[in-house]
Amino acid sequence: MSLVYDGARAFAAGALVSCVVCAAVALPTNTHITIDNFSFKAAKITVSAGTTVVWENDDDIAHNIVSLDGAFRSQALDTEDKFTFTFEKPGTYGYFCSLHPRMQGEIVVTP
């Protein structure tokens, strides 16, 4: 009878450890930025390293996304087109639309 009790306790302890390990693993996340009315919504965001940012053009005119440091550059995005980039390194990344340079944004990547 004590074997059944000890087995149940071992199973419960193993399940608890498994849950703690799963909770500690950071899964990649996506963050969305919408392009609308000649602006990036939200223009400034903060994300963790490993985050993929998805820009989607909801405007009826083409736009692109160009980083100031050359880390990324999209082609012209038509309505409903998307561009993604995964930010692996912490830092501050300024970007703009080279077709409409007054459109600007910034992504701060934390460790």
Backbone torsions as a table, in degrees:
resi	resn	phi	psi	omega
1	MET	NA	-35.4	179.4
2	SER	-68.3	-25.3	177.2
3	LEU	-64.4	-41.3	178.7
4	VAL	-64.5	-44.1	179.8
5	TYR	-63.5	-46.6	-179.8
6	ASP	-64.3	-38.7	177.9
7	GLY	-64.5	-40.9	178.8
8	ALA	-65.7	-40.7	179.0
9	ARG	-66.0	-41.8	178.8
10	ALA	-63.6	-41.2	178.3
11	PHE	-62.6	-45.0	179.6
12	ALA	-63.2	-41.4	179.2
13	ALA	-65.0	-41.8	178.1
14	GLY	-64.2	-40.1	178.1
15	ALA	-63.5	-40.1	179.5
16	LEU	-64.5	-45.3	178.8
17	VAL	-62.2	-42.8	179.0
18	SER	-59.8	-42.3	179.9
19	CYS	-65.5	-40.4	179.6
20	VAL	-65.3	-42.5	179.2
21	VAL	-64.2	-44.3	179.3
22	CYS	-62.3	-39.7	-178.7
23	ALA	-67.6	-27.2	-177.1
24	ALA	-82.0	-17.0	-179.3
25	VAL	-81.2	122.9	179.4
26	ALA	-84.6	122.6	177.5
27	LEU	-89.2	146.0	177.8
28	PRO	-60.2	145.6	179.5
29	THR	-124.2	160.5	175.5
30	ASN	-116.3	141.8	174.0
31	THR	-126.0	136.7	-175.6
32	HIS	-107.7	138.1	172.6
33	ILE	-123.9	127.7	179.8
34	THR	-97.5	139.9	173.0
35	ILE	-102.2	117.8	-176.3
36	ASP	-152.9	136.7	176.5
37	ASN	54.2	45.3	177.8
38	PHE	58.0	39.2	176.1
39	SER	-153.6	157.3	174.7
40	PHE	-92.6	126.7	-179.1
41	LYS	-115.4	104.3	6.5
42	ALA	-91.5	142.6	-175.3
43	ALA	-74.1	-27.8	178.4
44	LYS	-133.3	125.4	178.8
45	ILE	-134.5	159.9	174.4
46	THR	-121.9	129.7	-179.2
47	VAL	-134.2	164.6	175.5
48	SER	-87.6	152.3	175.3
49	ALA	-54.9	140.5	-177.2
50	GLY	95.4	-5.8	-179.5
51	THR	-79.6	138.0	173.7
52	THR	-97.6	126.0	176.6
53	VAL	-99.5	132.9	179.2
54	VAL	-115.7	118.7	173.2
55	TRP	-97.5	135.2	176.6
56	GLU	-129.0	129.9	-179.5
57	ASN	-84.6	109.7	175.7
58	ASP	-101.8	6.5	177.2
59	ASP	-84.5	163.8	177.5
60	ASP	-95.2	16.8	177.5
61	ILE	-134.6	152.1	-177.3
62	ALA	-69.8	145.3	175.3
63	HIS	-140.4	164.6	171.4
64	ASN	-138.9	173.3	-179.0
65	ILE	-126.7	122.6	-177.7
66	VAL	-131.2	124.4	177.7
67	SER	-79.1	148.4	-179.5
68	LEU	-67.2	-29.2	-177.2
69	ASP	-97.4	5.1	178.5
70	GLY	80.9	8.8	-178.1
71	ALA	-68.2	-30.8	-180.0
72	PHE	-152.8	155.0	177.7
73	ARG	-158.9	127.3	177.4
74	SER	-94.1	164.1	167.5
75	GLN	-79.9	174.9	176.0
76	ALA	-62.0	130.4	-179.3
77	LEU	-103.2	119.8	173.5
78	ASP	-78.7	176.4	179.3
79	THR	-53.3	130.4	179.3
80	GLU	73.8	1.0	174.1
81	ASP	-73.5	154.1	-178.7
82	LYS	-127.5	153.9	173.3
83	PHE	-135.3	136.5	179.6
84	THR	-125.4	149.3	174.6
85	PHE	-148.9	134.6	178.4
86	THR	-99.1	124.8	-178.0
87	PHE	-92.2	103.5	-177.6
88	GLU	-89.2	-32.1	-174.1
89	LYS	-107.7	136.3	175.0
90	PRO	-61.8	150.1	178.9
91	GLY	153.1	-175.6	177.7
92	THR	-114.5	126.5	-176.1
93	TYR	-118.8	107.1	173.8
94	GLY	-85.2	147.9	178.9
95	TYR	-148.4	166.0	-179.9
96	PHE	-156.2	171.7	172.6
97	CYS	-96.8	116.4	-177.6
98	SER	-72.2	-15.0	175.4
99	LEU	-80.7	-25.7	-179.5
100	HIS	-141.4	78.0	-169.5
101	PRO	-58.0	-17.3	177.2
102	ARG	-73.0	-14.6	175.4
103	MET	-78.9	114.1	-176.8
104	GLN	-135.8	154.4	177.5
105	GLY	-152.0	172.2	-178.9
106	GLU	-148.3	138.2	176.0
107	ILE	-122.6	124.0	176.5
108	VAL	-103.2	123.5	-178.5
109	VAL	-109.0	121.9	179.7
110	THR	-100.8	157.7	179.7
111	PRO	-62.8	NA	NA
